Amino acid sequence: MDILQKLKSKSPRCLLPFKLDDSESPNKSFIGEEFITKSISCGCENQSFHILGFKQEETSGFFFKKKVTIEIPPIYLKCEKCKSQSLIFNPVKHGWDGESDCCACFIGTGEPKLLVDSPSKVLVTYSYQNPDNYLALEEDGISNPEDYFDTFTLYNECNGKFVPLISCECA
C-alpha cells in the first residue's frame, strides 16, 4: 500500500467525532489523489449543523480601503437535531502545523458565535500534497501521519451549492 492510500485509510482525529462519507469536492482545484473530501454527519445521523467560530475584520485594498469580515478558526459544529457540539478544526491543534506546535494562523478567542444564520450540510476537504513528507514522518516513527494534513477547507451548503466558509493552509 502506498503512503497516500495509508493516509486515506484513517481519518484525522479532528474528524473522529463525526460520521464521514466520501464526497466530491465542490472546488475543481481540489481534485486529485492528494485531496480528500468528506460529507459530515452527526452520530445521530443528522447532516444539518449550526457552524460556530469567530469573525475578524480586516482592511483590504491599496487605494480604496474597505473593511472585510472573514471567518477564522477554531470551528465548531452543533447538530441541529441532538444539539451536540464538537470542535471540527483548530489549526493550533490540527494539521501539520498543529501537530508540530508551530501554527501561524489567526485564531479567535472567547465564546464562538454562529457564522451562518441557518443550519446547513457541511463538507470538508483536506490534503496530503507532498507524499515524501509523509514517508519521512513514518521513518521518524510518527504513528499518526494522517493528522498532519496540509490544507483544510470547510464548506457549507447555501442555496443548493457548497461554498467555502473557511480555508486554512496547515503546513
C-alpha positions in Angstrom: 0.0 0.0 0.0 1.5 3.4 -0.9 1.6 6.3 1.5 -1.4 8.2 0.2 -3.5 5.0 0.5 -2.4 4.6 4.1 -3.2 8.2 4.9 -6.6 7.9 3.3 -7.4 4.7 5.2 -7.6 6.6 8.5 -9.4 9.8 9.3 -7.6 12.7 11.0 -8.5 12.8 14.7 -10.3 16.2 14.4 -12.9 14.4 12.3 -13.4 11.4 14.6 -16.4 12.8 16.5 -18.3 12.8 13.1 -19.6 10.2 10.7 -17.8 10.7 7.4 -18.8 9.7 3.8 -16.7 10.2 0.7 -17.9 13.1 -1.4 -16.9 15.1 -4.5 -15.1 18.3 -4.0 -17.1 21.4 -4.9 -13.8 23.2 -5.7 -12.4 21.8 -9.0 -8.9 23.0 -8.0 -9.0 20.5 -5.1 -9.3 17.3 -7.3 -6.6 14.7 -7.3 -5.4 11.8 -5.2 -3.9 14.1 -2.6 -7.2 15.8 -1.8 -9.9 14.1 0.3 -13.4 15.4 0.6 -15.9 14.1 3.1 -19.5 14.9 3.9 -20.1 15.3 7.6 -22.9 13.7 9.7 -23.5 13.7 13.4 -23.5 10.4 15.4 -27.3 10.7 15.4 -27.2 10.5 11.6 -28.3 14.2 11.1 -26.5 16.2 8.5 -27.6 19.7 9.4 -25.3 21.7 11.6 -25.0 25.2 13.1 -21.5 26.4 12.3 -19.8 28.3 15.1 -16.5 30.1 15.1 -15.0 33.6 15.0 -15.1 36.6 12.7 -12.3 39.1 12.2 -12.4 42.4 10.5 -9.7 43.3 8.0 -9.0 46.3 5.9 -8.3 45.4 2.2 -7.4 47.5 -0.8 -4.5 49.7 -1.6 -6.1 52.9 -2.9 -9.7 52.2 -1.9 -9.7 50.8 1.5 -12.7 48.8 2.7 -13.4 46.6 5.7 -14.0 43.0 5.1 -15.1 40.4 7.6 -13.6 36.9 7.4 -14.3 33.7 9.3 -11.4 32.4 11.4 -11.0 29.2 13.4 -11.5 27.4 15.7 -14.6 26.0 14.1 -17.3 24.0 15.9 -20.3 22.1 14.5 -23.5 21.9 16.6 -26.0 19.3 15.4 -29.4 20.8 14.7 -31.2 17.6 15.9 -29.4 16.4 19.0 -27.7 19.7 19.9 -24.3 18.0 20.5 -21.4 20.4 19.7 -17.9 19.3 18.7 -14.7 21.1 17.6 -14.0 20.2 14.0 -10.9 22.3 13.3 -8.4 24.3 15.3 -5.1 25.0 13.5 -3.3 25.2 16.9 -4.2 21.5 17.4 -4.9 20.0 14.0 -3.0 19.7 10.7 0.8 19.7 10.1 1.4 23.0 12.0 -0.9 22.0 14.9 0.9 18.7 15.3 4.2 20.5 15.1 3.3 23.2 17.6 4.0 26.0 15.1 0.6 27.4 14.0 0.8 30.8 12.3 -2.9 31.2 11.6 -5.1 33.9 13.1 -7.4 32.2 15.7 -10.4 33.5 17.6 -10.7 33.6 21.3 -13.6 33.7 23.7 -17.0 32.3 23.0 -17.7 31.1 19.4 -20.6 32.7 17.6 -22.8 31.5 14.7 -21.0 32.0 11.4 -24.0 31.1 9.3 -27.6 32.2 10.0 -29.3 28.8 9.4 -28.1 25.2 9.9 -26.7 23.6 6.8 -24.9 20.5 5.4 -21.1 20.5 5.7 -18.3 19.2 3.6 -14.6 19.2 4.4 -11.6 18.9 2.1 -8.1 18.2 3.5 -5.0 17.3 1.7 -1.6 15.5 1.8 0.2 17.3 -1.0 3.8 16.0 -0.7 3.9 12.2 -0.2 7.6 12.3 0.6 6.9 14.4 3.7 4.6 11.7 5.0 7.1 8.9 4.2 9.6 10.9 6.3 7.1 11.1 9.2 6.8 7.3 9.1 10.6 6.9 9.0 10.8 9.2 12.1 8.4 6.9 13.9 5.3 9.2 13.8 2.3 6.9 14.4 -0.4 9.3 13.3 0.7 10.8 9.9 -3.0 11.2 8.9 -3.2 14.0 11.4 -0.6 16.0 9.6 -2.8 17.2 6.7 -1.5 20.4 5.0 -4.7 22.2 4.0 -8.3 22.2 5.4 -11.4 23.7 3.9 -14.9 23.6 5.3 -17.9 24.2 3.0 -21.5 24.9 4.0 -24.5 24.3 1.7 -26.1 27.6 0.6 -28.9 27.7 -1.9 -28.2 24.1 -3.0 -24.5 24.7 -3.6 -21.5 24.1 -1.3 -19.5 27.3 -0.7 -16.2 27.6 1.2 -16.6 29.1 4.6 -13.1 28.7 5.9 -9.9 27.6 4.3 -6.5 27.2 6.1 -3.1 26.2 5.0 -1.9 23.9 7.7 1.8 23.5 6.8 
